[in-house]
């Protein structure tokens, strides 16, 4: 049994959201087309990942990352923003926005929606979130295959690929912030808490003596226990395989992971730019980084 193949496995499709799964994705033609437009803007282009709660942006000059920023979801300015500063390579996990990106691209806007079929990993399945596929592809290209990606976003996801770039599956569970919100919204007296993006000044004790600390202790050490179990299983199969932590809650989770016993194998690497690297490796591919 593959311990990472924990997602429901529907029939495999090239990509979801109503796009024709029988139509192959011509990666070489896409790269030539996109790079021509980027070179018309002195090599400038932008990357957009539409997430569940935020829109994540990055600007590039050819294969060099220039800047990153996050924004709230919005729709009306996409067409205008696509008319300057180079083309946009866009990926979305929100079906309604995916459809809008397709409409804008068909209307001639300088936006290239990236389908799941564009990601050069084997054994992807149709309902897999393209954010997970991009993160695994970027992590593998930069940090090496095999690779296990822990993405600490709204959902905490684990996604793995072996040395042959076969997607092995993974797991999805409520993220740190989502669990905190669920406790605040689903109870009468528990307080709302947030996860600092830079991490906590001090970790709560395992046996806390006030309510806020007890919540953070339960969620933080609980998530760390799940991750330690999965990383140990990964190391049993791939002793030298990379483990890369990313996502907005990554700094906080790393603190809780470090509070326990040392994990076997190479250290867990933190890299906040995995999806940036995933899109870069599709647009301006380079030899794999060591």
C-alpha positions, -999 to +999 in steps of 0.1 A: +000+000+000+013+035-009+011+055+024+011+088+005-018+079-019-044+090+005-065+113-017-097+100-033-086+087-067-112+096-093-107+087-130-076+105-142-082+135-164-057+158-181-072+188-161-104+197-145-130+226-146-145+217-180-114+220-201-111+193-228-091+165-211-084+148-245-065+178-258-027+174-252-007+203-238+021+214-261+047+225-235+073+236-261+048+257-281+036+273-249+071+282-238+080+297-272+047+317-273+050+330-237+087+338-240+082+358-272+057+380-254+079+384-223+109+394-245+087+421-260+086+435-225+124+432-219+119+397-204+094+409-178+065+386-168+043+379-139+030+348-121-004+346-104-017+318-082-053+322-073-057+306-039-087+299-017-083+330+004-056+352-013-042+360-048-005+354-048+016+374-073+052+374-084+072+394-109+101+380-129+128+391-153+132+360-174+142+333-148+150+358-120+124+364-092+121+402-087+092+406-062+063+388-045+031+401-030-003+389-019-037+405-024-073+400-017-095+383-043-107+406-070-117+401-106-124+433-125-088+446-129-073+415-144-079+425-180-063+459-173-033+446-154-026+421-182-021+449-206+013+461-192+045+449-175+046+417-195+024+386-198+009+367-169+012+330-163-018+322-141-029+292-122-061+289-101-077+266-076-110+285-078-131+272-106-150+305-112-117+323-116-102+296-138-132+301-162-126+339-162-090+335-170-099+313-199-124+339-212-098+367-209-072+346-227-096+337-255-103+375-258-067+383-265-055+394-230-018+387-222-028+359-197-019+323-201-039+300-178-019+270-168-038+237-168-028+208-147-017+190-179+011+215-182+029+201-151+055+175-162+048+150-134+034+115-140+003+100-125-015+133-118-053+130-113-079+154-126-091+169-093-056+175-079-052+212-070-028+228-094-012+246-065+000+212-051+013+201-085+032+234-090+047+232-055+059+196-061+073+204-095+091+236-082+104+218-052+117+189-072+134+211-098+151+232-071+157+208-042+158+175-061+135+145-066+123+125-047+105+152-027+078+156-001+062+191+001+044+203+032+023+233+023+010+251+054-018+272+039-055+274+045-054+237+041-023+218+053-013+195+024+013+169+019+023+160-017+050+137-028+068+126-060+095+100-064+128+101-083+110+093-116+087+123-112+057+101-104+032+118-082+027+095-052-004+113-037-006+129-003-030+142+024-051+172+031-062+184+065-074+217+080-045+242+084-033+259+115-053+291+110-084+272+098-085+251+129-082+282+151-111+298+132-132+267+135-128+266+173-137+302+176-167+301+153-180+267+164-180+274+202-196+299+224-166+310+245-133+301+228-114+332+217-104+340+180-067+335+175-043+340+146-010+325+135+018+351+131+034+347+096+069+351+112+061+325+139+055+328+177+077+347+201+073+318+225+057+284+221+029+274+245+036+247+270+022+212+262+000+215+294-012+251+292-029+269+321-049+295+301-074+291+273-055+308+245-023+289+252-043+256+254-057+262+220-024+270+204-008+240+222-035+216+210-035+227+174+003+234+171+016+202+187-012+182+171-003+193+136+034+187+144+026+151+155+009+144+122+038+159+102+064+140+122+045+107+115+044+114+077+080+126+075+091+094+093+072+073+069+087+093+040+122+088+053+116+050+056+110+049+019+133+077+007+160+081+033+177+110+015+146+124-002+140+161+003+113+175+026+103+211+019+080+232+040+062+262+025+030+282+030+020+311+052+019+291+084+052+274+077+073+294+101+050+286+130+047+249+122+085+247+119+088+260+155+065+232+167+083+206+147+116+217+162+102+214+198+101+176+195+128+149+189+151+153+160+137+138+128+158+113+109+175+121+076+183+155+061+169+186+077+135+199+065+141+229+042+119+260+043+112+276+009+083+301+006+086+303-032+078+267-044+049+277-067+070+306-081+097+281-090+071+257-104+058+284-128+093+296-136+103+261-146+074+260-171+081+294-186+119+297-185+131+262-178+167+258-167+187+227-158+177+213-124+192+232-096+214+212-072 
